[in-house]
Structures are given as C-alpha cells and as structure tokens.
C-alpha cells in the first residue's frame, strides 16, 4: 500500500512556536524570548506555563501557599497544582499524564493539556524539536 503524507502549511501569524532547550520563540509571527526554555521530562514536552498561557491570551495567577497556578482565559479556568497528577478545568478534576513541576523558579506544565484547554491545537515538529501551538 502506498501512502502519501501531506504537510499543512500554517502561517506563523496563527501559531506559537517553541523549541526544546531554546529560549527563542515565535508568538503569532513575532520573535519572542522565554525566560526559561521548554524541556522534555518524563517523555512529555513541558513548557513554561505563564509564557504559553499569556501567549494564548489567558491570565495566570500564582498562589505560593497552595503551590497552585490558575490560568483563566477563553471561558475556562484551569487550576494546576505542583507535583500533582490532578488538575481542574472549571472545577472538574482531570488527570494529567505528567504533573506540573518547578524548575529554575518557573512552573512547567504539559503543553498539550494547557494549550488544548485554552482552545489551541498542538503539533510536534520532531526534526526541529518544536512544539507548535495553533490558535
């Protein structure tokens, strides 16, 4: 059986592009820098929560006492607790495939969970080790 794969070209103005181990990013066609680089941990792409959420138009609040990040945007409230596999979307518990953690003073969250919850589609460019968030 012959299979032909077609790549869909997505204009940079419609996406956020982040490269593993690099602080260089593109946010809807504009060059940007993150203060910490995306990484792969536990076989999952983990991105800095604040940078991703704000790039997708959401607000982020941090509660140091409970170690909880609250992301609000696109009609959704997401609560993520550090080192917990349970997060909450509009008060409903969901299980994360990889818990959030803090490294370098920044909260890292699973990219797919946060991006898709905020209405973006996540693509992976394995050759360039890039997470592409299309909104």
N, CA, C and O atoms as a printed pandas DataFrame, in Angstrom:
     atom_number atom_name residue_name chain_id  residue_number  x_coord  y_coord  z_coord
0              1         N          UNK        A               1    0.848   -1.169    0.000
1              2        CA          UNK        A               1    0.000    0.000    0.000
2              3         C          UNK        A               1    0.894    1.232    0.000
3              4         O          UNK        A               1    1.798    1.335    0.829
4              5         N          UNK        A               2    0.659    2.159   -0.908
5              6        CA          UNK        A               2    1.398    3.414   -0.973
6              7         C          UNK        A               2    0.669    4.473   -0.163
7              8         O          UNK        A               2   -0.540    4.660   -0.300
8              9         N          UNK        A               3    1.416    5.153    0.671
9             10        CA          UNK        A               3    0.845    6.239    1.454
10            11         C          UNK        A               3    1.588    7.518    1.130
11            12         O          UNK        A               3    2.814    7.520    1.015
12            13         N          UNK        A               4    0.871    8.573    0.987
13            14        CA          UNK        A               4    1.470    9.870    0.753
14            15         C          UNK        A               4    1.073   10.776    1.907
15            16         O          UNK        A               4   -0.111   10.915    2.212
16            17         N          UNK        A               5    2.045   11.384    2.540
17            18        CA          UNK        A               5    1.772   12.301    3.645
18            19         C          UNK        A               5    1.855   13.726    3.130
19            20         O          UNK        A               5    2.766   14.082    2.384
20            21         N          UNK        A               6    0.901   14.522    3.535
21            22        CA          UNK        A               6    0.880   15.923    3.156
22            23         C          UNK        A               6    1.027   16.771    4.409
23            24         O          UNK        A               6    0.344   16.539    5.407
24            25         N          UNK        A               7    1.917   17.750    4.355
25            26        CA          UNK        A               7    2.078   18.672    5.468
26            27         C          UNK        A               7    1.205   19.886    5.205
27            28         O          UNK        A               7    1.155   20.394    4.084
28            29         N          UNK        A               8    0.543   20.333    6.205
29            30        CA          UNK        A               8   -0.286   21.521    6.071
30            31         C          UNK        A               8    0.546   22.724    6.495
31            32         O          UNK        A               8    1.089   22.760    7.599
32            33         N          UNK        A               9    0.638   23.697    5.615
33            34        CA          UNK        A               9    1.383   24.903    5.935
34            35         C          UNK        A               9    0.504   25.791    6.792
35            36         O          UNK        A               9   -0.648   26.058    6.450
36            37         N          UNK        A              10    1.046   26.242    7.894
37            38        CA          UNK        A              10    0.307   27.104    8.800
38            39         C          UNK        A              10    1.047   28.428    8.892
39            40         O          UNK        A              10    2.221   28.444    9.263
40            41         N          UNK        A              11    0.399   29.537    8.567
41            42        CA          UNK        A              11    1.064   30.841    8.657
42            43         C          UNK        A              11    1.533   31.108   10.082
43            44         O          UNK        A              11    0.823   30.799   11.039
44            45         N          UNK        A              12    2.725   31.679   10.223
45            46        CA          UNK        A              12    3.290   31.934   11.551
46            47         C          UNK        A              12    2.413   32.872   12.366
47            48         O          UNK        A              12    2.492   32.875   13.595
48            49         N          UNK        A              13    1.578   33.669   11.705
49            50        CA          UNK        A              13    0.691   34.581   12.422
50            51         C          UNK        A              13   -0.408   33.846   13.173
51            52         O          UNK        A              13   -1.136   34.456   13.956
52            53         N          UNK        A              14   -0.535   32.550   12.945
53            54        CA          UNK        A              14   -1.573   31.761   13.601
54            55         C          UNK        A              14   -1.013   30.833   14.676
55            56         O          UNK        A              14   -1.754   30.012   15.218
56            57         N          UNK        A              15    0.269   30.943   14.996
57            58        CA          UNK        A              15    0.803   29.964   15.944
58            59         C          UNK        A              15    1.886   30.528   16.863
59            60         O          UNK        A              15    2.475   31.584   16.631
60            61         N          UNK        A              16    2.101   29.759   17.905
61            62        CA          UNK        A              16    3.193   29.979   18.845
62            63         C          UNK        A              16    4.152   28.814   18.628
63            64         O          UNK        A              16    3.744   27.654   18.660
64            65         N          UNK        A              17    5.427   29.125   18.406
65            66        CA          UNK        A              17    6.417   28.080   18.161
66            67         C          UNK        A              17    7.500   28.177   19.224
67            68         O          UNK        A              17    8.106   29.230   19.419
68            69         N          UNK        A              18    7.735   27.058   19.908
69            70        CA          UNK        A              18    8.779   26.987   20.932
70            71         C          UNK        A              18    9.649   25.767   20.653
71            72         O          UNK        A              18    9.149   24.698   20.304
72            73         N          UNK        A              19   10.952   25.942   20.813
73            74        CA          UNK        A              19   11.914   24.876   20.543
74            75         C          UNK        A              19   12.496   24.372   21.853
75            76         O          UNK        A              19   12.863   25.155   22.730
76            77         N          UNK        A              20   12.575   23.052   21.972
77            78        CA          UNK        A              20   13.138   22.434   23.168
78            79         C          UNK        A              20   14.552   22.963   23.401
79            80         O          UNK        A              20   15.350   23.072   22.470
80            81         N          UNK        A              21   14.845   23.287   24.649
81            82        CA          UNK        A              21   16.156   23.763   25.107
82            83         C          UNK        A              21   16.565   25.107   24.510
83            84         O          UNK        A              21   17.752   25.433   24.482
84            85         N          UNK        A              22   15.598   25.890   24.033
85            86        CA          UNK        A              22   15.893   27.220   23.496
86            87         C          UNK        A              22   14.925   28.235   24.088
87            88         O          UNK        A              22   13.742   27.944   24.264
88            89         N          UNK        A              23   15.424   29.412   24.390
89            90        CA          UNK        A              23   14.559   30.474   24.890
90            91         C          UNK        A              23   13.994   31.331   23.757
91            92         O          UNK        A              23   13.198   32.237   24.006
92            93         N          UNK        A              24   14.400   31.052   22.513
93            94        CA          UNK        A              24   13.847   31.762   21.363
94            95         C          UNK        A              24   12.493   31.165   21.006
95            96         O          UNK        A              24   12.331   29.944   20.989
96            97         N          UNK        A              25   11.534   32.017   20.725
97            98        CA          UNK        A              25   10.190   31.569   20.368
98            99         C          UNK        A              25    9.617   32.524   19.329
99           100         O          UNK        A              25   10.160   33.600   19.079
100          101         N          UNK        A              26    8.512   32.106   18.735
101          102        CA          UNK        A              26    7.748   32.965   17.844
102          103         C          UNK        A              26    6.314   32.962   18.346
103          104         O          UNK        A              26    5.731   31.900   18.560
104          105         N          UNK        A              27    5.747   34.141   18.533
105          106        CA          UNK        A              27    4.378   34.265   19.010
106          107         C          UNK        A              27    3.581   35.022   17.965
107          108         O          UNK        A              27    3.700   36.241   17.835
108          109         N          UNK        A              28    2.768   34.286   17.225
109          110        CA          UNK        A              28    1.920   34.860   16.178
110          111         C          UNK        A              28    2.709   35.755   15.232
111          112         O          UNK        A              28    2.310   36.881   14.934
112          113         N          UNK        A              29    3.843   35.225   14.765
113          114        CA          UNK        A              29    4.660   35.905   13.766
114          115         C          UNK        A              29    5.708   36.850   14.321
115          116         O          UNK        A              29    6.526   37.372   13.563
116          117         N          UNK        A              30    5.703   37.082   15.618
117          118        CA          UNK        A              30    6.667   37.996   16.238
118          119         C          UNK        A              30    7.706   37.213   17.042
119          120         O          UNK        A              30    7.366   36.282   17.771
120          121         N          UNK        A              31    8.967   37.599   16.902
121          122        CA          UNK        A              31   10.030   36.964   17.686
122          123         C          UNK        A              31    9.815   37.280   19.163
123          124         O          UNK        A              31    9.437   38.394   19.527
124          125         N          UNK        A              32   10.062   36.279   20.004
125          126        CA          UNK        A              32    9.902   36.442   21.453
126          127         C          UNK        A              32   10.973   35.617   22.155
127          128         O          UNK        A              32   11.606   34.753   21.547
128          129         N          UNK        A              33   11.167   35.890   23.429
129          130        CA          UNK        A              33   12.099   35.125   24.267
130          131         C          UNK        A              33   11.375   34.694   25.523
131          132         O          UNK        A              33   10.613   35.459   26.114
132          133         N          UNK        A              34   11.623   33.459   25.922
133          134        CA          UNK        A              34   11.116   32.987   27.210
134          135         C          UNK        A              34   12.247   33.115   28.211
135          136         O          UNK        A              34   13.418   33.116   27.832
136          137         N          UNK        A              35   11.906   33.225   29.490
137          138        CA          UNK        A              35   12.980   33.314   30.480
138          139         C          UNK        A              35   13.557   31.945   30.826
139          140         O          UNK        A              35   14.662   31.853   31.362
140          141         N          UNK        A              36   12.818   30.885   30.524
141          142        CA          UNK        A              36   13.334   29.518   30.648
142          143         C          UNK        A              36   12.911   28.740   29.403
143          144         O          UNK        A              36   11.867   29.022   28.814
144          145         N          UNK        A              37   13.708   27.779   29.013
145          146        CA          UNK        A              37   13.448   27.020   27.785
146          147         C          UNK        A              37   12.496   25.848   28.028
147          148         O          UNK        A              37   12.487   25.273   29.116
148          149         N          UNK        A              38   11.702   25.495   27.026
149          150        CA          UNK        A              38   10.903   24.275   27.102
150          151         C          UNK        A              38   11.831   23.058   27.213
151          152         O          UNK        A              38   12.957   23.071   26.716
152          153         N          UNK        A              39   11.343   22.030   27.862
153          154        CA          UNK        A              39   12.152   20.818   28.040
154          155         C          UNK        A              39   11.284   19.582   27.812
155          156         O          UNK        A              39   10.059   19.666   27.724
156          157         N          UNK        A              40   11.944   18.454   27.722
157          158        CA          UNK        A              40   11.239   17.172   27.713
158          159         C          UNK        A              40   11.544   16.500   29.045
159          160         O          UNK        A              40   12.707   16.305   29.399
160          161         N          UNK        A              41   10.497   16.148   29.778
161          162        CA          UNK        A              41   10.630   15.474   31.068
162          163         C          UNK        A              41    9.567   14.385   31.125
163          164         O          UNK        A              41    8.423   14.611   30.731
164          165         N          UNK        A              42    9.932   13.230   31.602
165          166        CA          UNK        A              42    9.007   12.095   31.671
166          167         C          UNK        A              42    8.370   11.820   30.308
167          168         O          UNK        A              42    7.184   11.505   30.218
168          169         N          UNK        A              43    9.175   11.944   29.251
169          170        CA          UNK        A              43    8.716   11.727   27.873
170          171         C          UNK        A              43    7.582   12.646   27.446
171          172         O          UNK        A              43    6.803   12.299   26.558
172          173         N          UNK        A              44    7.482   13.810   28.067
173          174        CA          UNK        A              44    6.458   14.789   27.735
174          175         C          UNK        A              44    7.119   16.143   27.502
175          176         O          UNK        A              44    8.104   16.491   28.153
176          177         N          UNK        A              45    6.558   16.898   26.560
177          178        CA          UNK        A              45    7.038   18.247   26.324
178          179         C          UNK        A              45    6.428   19.149   27.384
179          180         O          UNK        A              45    5.208   19.259   27.501
180          181         N          UNK        A              46    7.292   19.790   28.148
181          182        CA          UNK        A              46    6.873   20.661   29.236
182          183         C          UNK        A              46    7.291   22.089   28.902
183          184         O          UNK        A              46    8.453   22.360   28.599
184          185         N          UNK        A              47    6.323   22.987   28.963
185          186        CA          UNK        A              47    6.580   24.375   28.614
186          187         C          UNK        A              47    6.322   25.277   29.811
187          188         O          UNK        A              47    5.534   24.939   30.694
188          189         N          UNK        A              48    6.994   26.433   29.837
189          190        CA          UNK        A              48    6.739   27.386   30.919
190          191         C          UNK        A              48    5.283   27.855   30.875
191          192         O          UNK        A              48    4.842   28.433   29.882
192          193         N          UNK        A              49    4.557   27.608   31.937
193          194        CA          UNK        A              49    3.110   27.834   31.967
194          195         C          UNK        A              49    2.724   29.272   31.665
195          196         O          UNK        A              49    1.838   29.509   30.844
196          197         N          UNK        A              50    3.363   30.231   32.305
197          198        CA          UNK        A              50    2.965   31.626   32.127
198          199         C          UNK        A              50    3.158   32.083   30.684
199          200         O          UNK        A              50    2.278   32.727   30.112
200          201         N          UNK        A              51    4.300   31.755   30.100
201          202        CA          UNK        A              51    4.573   32.186   28.731
202          203         C          UNK        A              51    3.523   31.637   27.769
203          204         O          UNK        A              51    2.985   32.375   26.944
204          205         N          UNK        A              52    3.237   30.354   27.875
205          206        CA          UNK        A              52    2.274   29.713   26.972
206          207         C          UNK        A              52    0.876   30.277   27.185
207          208         O          UNK        A              52    0.199   30.647   26.225
208          209         N          UNK        A              53    0.447   30.342   28.427
209          210        CA          UNK        A              53   -0.915   30.816   28.712
210          211         C          UNK        A              53   -1.105   32.251   28.244
211          212         O          UNK        A              53   -2.108   32.570   27.606
212          213         N          UNK        A              54   -0.152   33.114   28.555
213          214        CA          UNK        A              54   -0.284   34.514   28.143
214          215         C          UNK        A              54   -0.207   34.663   26.624
215          216         O          UNK        A              54   -0.898   35.507   26.053
216          217         N          UNK        A              55    0.625   33.857   25.965
217          218        CA          UNK        A              55    0.699   33.901   24.505
218          219         C          UNK        A              55   -0.636   33.512   23.876
219          220         O          UNK        A              55   -0.979   33.990   22.795
220          221         N          UNK        A              56   -1.385   32.647   24.550
221          222        CA          UNK        A              56   -2.684   32.208   24.045
222          223         C          UNK        A              56   -3.834   33.075   24.572
223          224         O          UNK        A              56   -5.003   32.721   24.423
224          225         N          UNK        A              57   -3.489   34.217   25.191
225          226        CA          UNK        A              57   -4.500   35.178   25.615
226          227         C          UNK        A              57   -5.098   34.946   26.979
227          228         O          UNK        A              57   -6.134   35.531   27.293
228          229         N          UNK        A              58   -4.489   34.116   27.803
229          230        CA          UNK        A              58   -5.019   33.831   29.137
230          231         C          UNK        A              58   -4.234   34.604   30.198
231          232         O          UNK        A              58   -3.130   35.092   29.952
232          233         N          UNK        A              59   -4.829   34.699   31.365
233          234        CA          UNK        A              59   -4.176   35.298   32.532
234          235         C          UNK        A              59   -3.728   34.189   33.458
235          236         O          UNK        A              59   -4.337   33.121   33.510
236          237         N          UNK        A              60   -2.643   34.456   34.198
237          238        CA          UNK        A              60   -2.094   33.454   35.113
238          239         C          UNK        A              60   -1.927   34.070   36.496
239          240         O          UNK        A              60   -1.416   35.181   36.640
240          241         N          UNK        A              61   -2.367   33.330   37.507
241          242        CA          UNK        A              61   -2.171   33.743   38.898
242          243         C          UNK        A              61   -1.448   32.617   39.626
243          244         O          UNK        A              61   -1.676   31.440   39.344
244          245         N          UNK        A              62   -0.581   32.979   40.558
245          246        CA          UNK        A              62    0.194   32.003   41.311
246          247         C          UNK        A              62   -0.130   32.147   42.790
247          248         O          UNK        A              62   -0.110   33.257   43.322
248          249         N          UNK        A              63   -0.427   31.038   43.459
249          250        CA          UNK        A              63   -0.654   31.005   44.901
250          251         C          UNK        A              63    0.477   30.194   45.513
251          252         O          UNK        A              63    0.471   28.964   45.445
252          253         N          UNK        A              64    1.446   30.875   46.110
253          254        CA          UNK        A              64    2.631   30.207   46.659
254          255         C          UNK        A              64    2.276   29.279   47.819
255          256         O          UNK        A              64    2.907   28.237   47.995
256          257         N          UNK        A              65    1.271   29.651   48.608
257          258        CA          UNK        A              65    0.902   28.847   49.772
258          259         C          UNK        A              65    0.396   27.462   49.369
259          260         O          UNK        A              65    0.777   26.459   49.973
260          261         N          UNK        A              66   -0.462   27.410   48.347
261          262        CA          UNK        A              66   -1.012   26.122   47.908
262          263         C          UNK        A              66   -0.233   25.531   46.733
263          264         O          UNK        A              66   -0.510   24.413   46.300
264          265         N          UNK        A              67    0.752   26.293   46.214
265          266        CA          UNK        A              67    1.547   25.881   45.051
266          267         C          UNK        A              67    0.638   25.567   43.859
267          268         O          UNK        A              67    0.731   24.519   43.219
268          269         N          UNK        A              68   -0.246   26.536   43.600
269          270        CA          UNK        A              68   -1.249   26.375   42.550
270          271         C          UNK        A              68   -1.128   27.500   41.530
271          272         O          UNK        A              68   -1.035   28.676   41.881
272          273         N          UNK        A              69   -1.132   27.104   40.242
273          274        CA          UNK        A              69   -1.227   28.069   39.157
274          275         C          UNK        A              69   -2.658   28.046   38.654
275          276         O          UNK        A              69   -3.213   26.979   38.391
276          277         N          UNK        A              70   -3.256   29.219   38.519
277          278        CA          UNK        A              70   -4.602   29.325   37.982
278          279         C          UNK        A              70   -4.523   30.073   36.661
279          280         O          UNK        A              70   -4.050   31.208   36.604
280          281         N          UNK        A              71   -4.990   29.429   35.609
281          282        CA          UNK        A              71   -4.966   30.001   34.264
282          283         C          UNK        A              71   -6.409   30.262   33.862
283          284         O          UNK        A              71   -7.254   29.367   33.902
284          285         N          UNK        A              72   -6.679   31.515   33.470
285          286        CA          UNK        A              72   -8.036   31.898   33.117
286          287         C          UNK        A              72   -8.045   32.532   31.737
287          288         O          UNK        A              72   -7.325   33.498   31.483
288          289         N          UNK        A              73   -8.857   31.988   30.855
289          290        CA          UNK        A              73   -8.971   32.554   29.515
290          291         C          UNK        A              73   -9.844   31.688   28.633
291          292         O          UNK        A              73  -10.028   30.502   28.904
292          293         N          UNK        A              74  -10.377   32.272   27.586
293          294        CA          UNK        A              74  -11.188   31.555   26.616
294          295         C          UNK        A              74  -12.380   30.856   27.285
295          296         O          UNK        A              74  -12.798   29.779   26.859
296          297         N          UNK        A              75  -12.920   31.486   28.340
297          298        CA          UNK        A              75  -14.077   30.930   29.039
298          299         C          UNK        A              75  -13.756   29.750   29.936
299          300         O          UNK        A              75  -14.658   29.024   30.354
300          301         N          UNK        A              76  -12.478   29.548   30.237
301          302        CA          UNK        A              76  -12.045   28.379   31.002
302          303         C          UNK        A              76  -11.169   28.813   32.176
303          304         O          UNK        A              76  -10.372   29.743   32.057
304          305         N          UNK        A              77  -11.326   28.137   33.299
305          306        CA          UNK        A              77  -10.419   28.315   34.435
306          307         C          UNK        A              77   -9.738   26.984   34.696
307          308         O          UNK        A              77  -10.397   25.968   34.918
308          309         N          UNK        A              78   -8.400   27.001   34.666
309          310        CA          UNK        A              78   -7.601   25.801   34.877
310          311         C          UNK        A              78   -6.804   25.986   36.155
311          312         O          UNK        A              78   -6.133   27.001   36.337
312          313         N          UNK        A              79   -6.881   24.999   37.041
313          314        CA          UNK        A              79   -6.098   25.019   38.269
314          315         C          UNK        A              79   -5.126   23.849   38.226
315          316         O          UNK        A              79   -5.523   22.693   38.079
316          317         N          UNK        A              80   -3.841   24.175   38.358
317          318        CA          UNK        A              80   -2.795   23.158   38.303
318          319         C          UNK        A              80   -1.961   23.257   39.570
319          320         O          UNK        A              80   -1.443   24.322   39.905
320          321         N          UNK        A              81   -1.839   22.139   40.267
321          322        CA          UNK        A              81   -1.052   22.083   41.496
322          323         C          UNK        A              81    0.303   21.436   41.203
323          324         O          UNK        A              81    0.377   20.431   40.496
324          325         N          UNK        A              82    1.349   22.006   41.738
325          326        CA          UNK        A              82    2.695   21.480   41.535
326          327         C          UNK        A              82    2.793   20.071   42.100
327          328         O          UNK        A              82    2.317   19.798   43.202
328          329         N          UNK        A              83    3.412   19.186   41.340
329          330        CA          UNK        A              83    3.661   17.784   41.711
330          331         C          UNK        A              83    2.387   16.953   41.878
331          332         O          UNK        A              83    2.418   15.894   42.505
332          333         N          UNK        A              84    1.272   17.422   41.325
333          334        CA          UNK        A              84    0.023   16.670   41.401
334          335         C          UNK        A              84   -0.394   16.225   39.999
335          336         O          UNK        A              84   -0.287   16.988   39.039
336          337         N          UNK        A              85   -0.865   15.002   39.894
337          338        CA          UNK        A              85   -1.355   14.488   38.611
338          339         C          UNK        A              85   -2.805   14.884   38.373
339          340         O          UNK        A              85   -3.371   14.548   37.333
340          341         N          UNK        A              86   -3.415   15.593   39.322
341          342        CA          UNK        A              86   -4.790   16.041   39.173
342          343         C          UNK        A              86   -4.809   17.551   38.968
343          344         O          UNK        A              86   -4.205   18.304   39.732
344          345         N          UNK        A              87   -5.508   17.976   37.932
345          346        CA          UNK        A              87   -5.740   19.394   37.671
346          347         C          UNK        A              87   -7.249   19.579   37.582
347          348         O          UNK        A              87   -8.002   18.605   37.578
348          349         N          UNK        A              88   -7.686   20.829   37.512
349          350        CA          UNK        A              88   -9.115   21.113   37.471
350          351         C          UNK        A              88   -9.433   22.065   36.324
351          352         O          UNK        A              88   -8.785   23.100   36.164
352          353         N          UNK        A              89  -10.424   21.706   35.540
353          354        CA          UNK        A              89  -10.926   22.559   34.467
354          355         C          UNK        A              89  -12.340   22.960   34.857
355          356         O          UNK        A              89  -13.240   22.122   34.921
356          357         N          UNK        A              90  -12.526   24.249   35.118
357          358        CA          UNK        A              90  -13.828   24.756   35.578
358          359         C          UNK        A              90  -14.360   23.933   36.752
359          360         O          UNK        A              90  -15.556   23.653   36.830
360          361         N          UNK        A              91  -13.466   23.551   37.660
361          362        CA          UNK        A              91  -13.846   22.818   38.863
362          363         C          UNK        A              91  -13.927   21.319   38.708
363          364         O          UNK        A              91  -14.114   20.615   39.701
364          365         N          UNK        A              92  -13.794   20.802   37.500
365          366        CA          UNK        A              92  -13.867   19.356   37.262
366          367         C          UNK        A              92  -12.471   18.754   37.225
367          368         O          UNK        A              92  -11.602   19.234   36.498
368          369         N          UNK        A              93  -12.255   17.701   38.011
369          370        CA          UNK        A              93  -10.945   17.054   38.090
370          371         C          UNK        A              93  -10.607   16.324   36.803
371          372         O          UNK        A              93  -11.451   15.646   36.219
372          373         N          UNK        A              94   -9.362   16.470   36.368
373          374        CA          UNK        A              94   -8.823   15.728   35.230
374          375         C          UNK        A              94   -7.448   15.206   35.623
375          376         O          UNK        A              94   -6.764   15.803   36.455
376          377         N          UNK        A              95   -7.051   14.097   35.026
377          378        CA          UNK        A              95   -5.748   13.512   35.324
378          379         C          UNK        A              95   -4.745   13.927   34.258
379          380         O          UNK        A              95   -4.994   13.778   33.062
380          381         N          UNK        A              96   -3.615   14.446   34.706
381          382        CA          UNK        A              96   -2.528   14.834   33.811
382          383         C          UNK        A              96   -1.648   13.623   33.521
383          384         O          UNK        A              96   -1.466   12.767   34.387
384          385         N          UNK        A              97   -1.104   13.545   32.315
385          386        CA          UNK        A              97   -0.193   12.446   32.019
386          387         C          UNK        A              97    1.198   12.719   32.590
387          388         O          UNK        A              97    2.035   11.819   32.653
388          389         N          UNK        A              98    1.437   13.954   33.001
389          390        CA          UNK        A              98    2.693   14.320   33.650
390          391         C          UNK        A              98    2.409   15.528   34.537
391          392         O          UNK        A              98    1.912   16.541   34.046
392          393         N          UNK        A              99    2.710   15.444   35.825
393          394        CA          UNK        A              99    2.391   16.568   36.710
394          395         C          UNK        A              99    3.271   17.794   36.437
395          396         O          UNK        A              99    4.386   17.684   35.927
396          397         N          UNK        A             100    2.734   18.954   36.792
397          398        CA          UNK        A             100    3.495   20.197   36.703
398          399         C          UNK        A             100    4.613   20.167   37.749
399          400         O          UNK        A             100    4.506   19.498   38.776
400          401         N          UNK        A             101    5.680   20.903   37.466
401          402        CA          UNK        A             101    6.787   20.998   38.417
402          403         C          UNK        A             101    7.438   22.359   38.283
403          404         O          UNK        A             101    7.181   23.099   37.333
404          405         N          UNK        A             102    8.286   22.679   39.251
405          406        CA          UNK        A             102    9.023   23.940   39.228
406          407         C          UNK        A             102   10.490   23.640   38.977
407          408         O          UNK        A             102   11.091   22.785   39.628
408          409         N          UNK        A             103   11.051   24.363   38.019
409          410        CA          UNK        A             103   12.484   24.263   37.731
410          411         C          UNK        A             103   12.953   25.658   37.352
411          412         O          UNK        A             103   12.313   26.345   36.556
412          413         N          UNK        A             104   14.069   26.069   37.924
413          414        CA          UNK        A             104   14.588   27.398   37.622
414          415         C          UNK        A             104   13.630   28.502   38.030
415          416         O          UNK        A             104   13.611   29.574   37.424
416          417         N          UNK        A             105   12.836   28.239   39.056
417          418        CA          UNK        A             105   11.903   29.238   39.540
418          419         C          UNK        A             105   10.664   29.411   38.669
419          420         O          UNK        A             105    9.896   30.350   38.882
420          421         N          UNK        A             106   10.453   28.536   37.700
421          422        CA          UNK        A             106    9.308   28.631   36.797
422          423         C          UNK        A             106    8.489   27.348   36.827
423          424         O          UNK        A             106    9.023   26.252   36.999
424          425         N          UNK        A             107    7.178   27.512   36.656
425          426        CA          UNK        A             107    6.270   26.378   36.622
426          427         C          UNK        A             107    6.212   25.820   35.208
427          428         O          UNK        A             107    5.919   26.542   34.254
428          429         N          UNK        A             108    6.493   24.538   35.085
429          430        CA          UNK        A             108    6.396   23.828   33.807
430          431         C          UNK        A             108    5.140   22.973   33.827
431          432         O          UNK        A             108    4.844   22.289   34.807
432          433         N          UNK        A             109    4.401   23.031   32.709
433          434        CA          UNK        A             109    3.185   22.240   32.589
434          435         C          UNK        A             109    3.200   21.464   31.275
435          436         O          UNK        A             109    3.891   21.861   30.337
436          437         N          UNK        A             110    2.448   20.364   31.192
437          438        CA          UNK        A             110    2.371   19.624   29.928
438          439         C          UNK        A             110    1.739   20.505   28.856
439          440         O          UNK        A             110    0.624   20.994   29.032
440          441         N          UNK        A             111    2.440   20.708   27.759
441          442        CA          UNK        A             111    1.992   21.632   26.723
442          443         C          UNK        A             111    0.619   21.276   26.174
443          444         O          UNK        A             111   -0.232   22.152   26.018
444          445         N          UNK        A             112    0.400   20.025   25.885
445          446        CA          UNK        A             112   -0.861   19.631   25.253
446          447         C          UNK        A             112   -2.057   19.951   26.149
447          448         O          UNK        A             112   -3.074   20.453   25.670
448          449         N          UNK        A             113   -1.944   19.669   27.425
449          450        CA          UNK        A             113   -3.046   19.921   28.353
450          451         C          UNK        A             113   -3.416   21.401   28.384
451          452         O          UNK        A             113   -4.583   21.752   28.207
452          453         N          UNK        A             114   -2.439   22.262   28.607
453          454        CA          UNK        A             114   -2.730   23.692   28.732
454          455         C          UNK        A             114   -3.210   24.271   27.406
455          456         O          UNK        A             114   -4.225   24.966   27.361
456          457         N          UNK        A             115   -2.488   23.991   26.335
457          458        CA          UNK        A             115   -2.830   24.574   25.034
458          459         C          UNK        A             115   -4.213   24.138   24.556
459          460         O          UNK        A             115   -5.010   24.971   24.125
460          461         N          UNK        A             116   -4.498   22.850   24.629
461          462        CA          UNK        A             116   -5.794   22.367   24.157
462          463         C          UNK        A             116   -6.934   22.868   25.039
463          464         O          UNK        A             116   -8.025   23.149   24.542
464          465         N          UNK        A             117   -6.691   22.980   26.328
465          466        CA          UNK        A             117   -7.715   23.502   27.228
466          467         C          UNK        A             117   -8.044   24.957   26.885
467          468         O          UNK        A             117   -9.179   25.399   27.060
468          469         N          UNK        A             118   -7.044   25.696   26.396
469          470        CA          UNK        A             118   -7.253   27.093   26.006
470          471         C          UNK        A             118   -7.673   27.243   24.541
471          472         O          UNK        A             118   -7.723   28.358   24.021
472          473         N          UNK        A             119   -7.973   26.128   23.880
473          474        CA          UNK        A             119   -8.525   26.181   22.540
474          475         C          UNK        A             119   -7.525   26.117   21.399
475          476         O          UNK        A             119   -7.886   26.373   20.251
476          477         N          UNK        A             120   -6.286   25.783   21.690
477          478        CA          UNK        A             120   -5.269   25.670   20.636
478          479         C          UNK        A             120   -5.087   24.208   20.239
479          480         O          UNK        A             120   -5.431   23.294   20.988
480          481         N          UNK        A             121   -4.548   24.015   19.064
481          482        CA          UNK        A             121   -4.164   22.693   18.584
482          483         C          UNK        A             121   -2.655   22.581   18.734
483          484         O          UNK        A             121   -1.933   23.544   18.477
484          485         N          UNK        A             122   -2.173   21.416   19.145
485          486        CA          UNK        A             122   -0.740   21.230   19.360
486          487         C          UNK        A             122   -0.169   20.314   18.284
487          488         O          UNK        A             122   -0.676   19.217   18.049
488          489         N          UNK        A             123    0.881   20.778   17.643
489          490        CA          UNK        A             123    1.614   19.984   16.661
490          491         C          UNK        A             123    3.040   19.810   17.161
491          492         O          UNK        A             123    3.548   20.642   17.913
492          493         N          UNK        A             124    3.682   18.725   16.742
493          494        CA          UNK        A             124    5.061   18.454   17.141
494          495         C          UNK        A             124    5.916   18.316   15.891
495          496         O          UNK        A             124    5.623   17.493   15.024
496          497         N          UNK        A             125    6.964   19.110   15.797
497          498        CA          UNK        A             125    7.930   19.027   14.711
498          499         C          UNK        A             125    9.147   18.295   15.272
499          500         O          UNK        A             125   10.021   18.911   15.881
500          501         N          UNK        A             126    9.199   16.983   15.066
501          502        CA          UNK        A             126   10.262   16.164   15.649
502          503         C          UNK        A             126   11.640   16.537   15.116
503          504         O          UNK        A             126   12.617   16.526   15.865
504          505         N          UNK        A             127   11.728   16.865   13.833
505          506        CA          UNK        A             127   13.023   17.182   13.229
506          507         C          UNK        A             127   13.669   18.385   13.897
507          508         O          UNK        A             127   14.879   18.400   14.120
508          509         N          UNK        A             128   12.862   19.397   14.217
509          510        CA          UNK        A             128   13.396   20.617   14.830
510          511         C          UNK        A             128   13.126   20.690   16.327
511          512         O          UNK        A             128   13.492   21.670   16.976
512          513         N          UNK        A             129   12.483   19.653   16.885
513          514        CA          UNK        A             129   12.149   19.596   18.312
514          515         C          UNK        A             129   11.347   20.825   18.736
515          516         O          UNK        A             129   11.690   21.523   19.690
516          517         N          UNK        A             130   10.271   21.060   17.990
517          518        CA          UNK        A             130    9.448   22.241   18.247
518          519         C          UNK        A             130    8.015   21.862   18.574
519          520         O          UNK        A             130    7.428   20.972   17.959
520          521         N          UNK        A             131    7.467   22.566   19.564
521          522        CA          UNK        A             131    6.039   22.491   19.849
522          523         C          UNK        A             131    5.408   23.678   19.139
523          524         O          UNK        A             131    5.854   24.816   19.288
524          525         N          UNK        A             132    4.364   23.399   18.365
525          526        CA          UNK        A             132    3.681   24.433   17.592
526          527         C          UNK        A             132    2.236   24.477   18.085
527          528         O          UNK        A             132    1.505   23.492   17.985
528          529         N          UNK        A             133    1.840   25.620   18.612
529          530        CA          UNK        A             133    0.500   25.799   19.144
530          531         C          UNK        A             133   -0.274   26.655   18.165
531          532         O          UNK        A             133    0.068   27.818   17.952
532          533         N          UNK        A             134   -1.310   26.098   17.568
533          534        CA          UNK        A             134   -2.071   26.788   16.532
534          535         C          UNK        A             134   -3.378   27.274   17.136
535          536         O          UNK        A             134   -4.128   26.507   17.740
536          537         N          UNK        A             135   -3.634   28.556   16.961
537          538        CA          UNK        A             135   -4.859   29.140   17.535
538          539         C          UNK        A             135   -5.600   29.892   16.461
539          540         O          UNK        A             135   -6.659   30.462   16.726
